[in-house]
Amino acid sequence: MVDVILGLQWGDEGKGKIVDYFAPNYDIIARFQGGPNAGHTLYVDDKKVVLHQIPSGIFHQNTINIIGNGVVLDPVTLKRECETVEAFMYCVIKDLSPISPTRKALRPVLSI
């Protein structure tokens, strides 16, 4: 069986907190689309952690966390998050489709 938590609005809907709450009941947690513009605030060992790229289930043992190919990765943000997660555990990255620094600089111009 597959369950999906899907936000239907733009902005903070609490998806990350919901995923974090249900994560212990699942073997796999996947982030399948989106970019690094929104954050999921979690509390791990009474420390505030904000994730923008890594799935919110990452802090649960025996849970596989997957970043799907529909997620647009910002390598700077992902590296920073991995360093944060590594303070608690490890982070493995494989098969990336990153945002180029040029795209990041051009995005505001292309939106006009």
Secondary structure, 3 states (H helix, E strand, C coil): CCCCCCCCCCCCCCHHHHHHHHHHHCCEEEECCECCCCCEEEEECCEEEEECCCCHHHHCCCCEEEECCCECECHHHHHHHHHHHHCCCCCCCCCCCECCHHHHHHHHHHCC
